[in-house]
Amino acid sequence: MTEVETFLRDPYSIYARHVLGLLPLDPLDAAPGGAERGSALHEAIGRFTQAHPRDLPPDALEQLLEEGRRAFAPLKAFPAEHALWWARFERAAGFLIAFERERRAHLDHVVAEDAGSLDIPLGGITFRLTGRADRIEVRRDGLLNILDYKTGTAPSAKQAASLSPQLPLEAAMARRGAFPKAPAADVVDLLYVELKGGAAGGEEKPIRVKDRDTMDLAETALAGLESLLKAFENEAQGYRSLAAPQWSGTFGTYDHLARVREWALSGEEGE
């Protein structure tokens, strides 16, 4: 699911990674970065939520912090990064427990870190869309909410409705029962939760688009993915580089292979 945005914005990256099988190498002796911090945070929150799918314990904050200590322990080999990220996690944990107590009053239970898949027929072949939902909330009315945690900046509602369709696609999958631990049901709310660990600890970023409900966004995203996949079933369809870049002047992992800089400097971007 997370790579659908890449497919929309930079098809050449999908070609290089999944058709040519070219995987970038990590720099030698590199310090951990945002990916490692995000993985540790997701691990801690996921284990805590799986341990308490219904009611929160009285010492919920301390239990979440303990899960954080376990998840962040491998990063102690990098003291400076660990100290900075742990301080951010402590602030995020305080925000999360207050967030949990408010939301759980309206839920039956919560499903965390649920891996799902959906088969999409494309005529002669079948494409399998896979992904892991950070958090699926099963409401007391039987409907669902889907949340995703971000340690960076979350997509805006406008982006989620167009070039960043991860959560709408999760909603389409959930309606079809693609997540084994969650019931097949419509989704009412889509929500990003930013956990940058600033002064407030976190921030809620709901996906709401005027005059469109969640399942309309979901079905539109799924139909758009099907159309994209069918287009690339045509062998004459080229994997264009930077078809819809998020930021002008930003270069990606495979742009040197696509010779993006050379084309940009020659003024032939549109060729």
Salt bridges, closest charged atoms under 4 A:
GLU3 OE1 - HIS18 NE2 3.05
GLU5 OE2 - ARG9 NE 2.82
GLU43 OE2 - ARG47 NH1 2.50
GLU62 OE2 - ARG69 NH1 2.94
GLU66 OE1 - ARG69 NH1 3.11
GLU67 OE1 - ARG47 NE 2.84
GLU67 OE1 - ARG70 NH1 3.19
GLU100 OE1 - ARG104 NE 2.71
GLU100 OE2 - ARG135 NH1 2.84
ASP108 OD2 - ARG54 NH1 3.01
ASP108 OD2 - HIS109 ND1 2.62
ASP119 OD1 - ARG128 NE 2.70
ASP134 OD2 - HIS42 NE2 3.02
GLU137 OE1 - ARG103 NH2 2.74
GLU137 OE2 - ARG135 NE 2.92
ASP141 OD2 - ARG139 NH2 2.88
ASP148 OD2 - LYS150 NZ 3.60
ASP186 OD1 - ARG175 NE 2.71
GLU194 OE1 - LYS196 NZ 3.94
GLU194 OE2 - LYS205 NZ 3.00
ASP216 OD2 - ARG212 NE 2.77
GLU219 OE2 - ARG175 NH1 3.04
GLU219 OE1 - ARG176 NH2 2.77
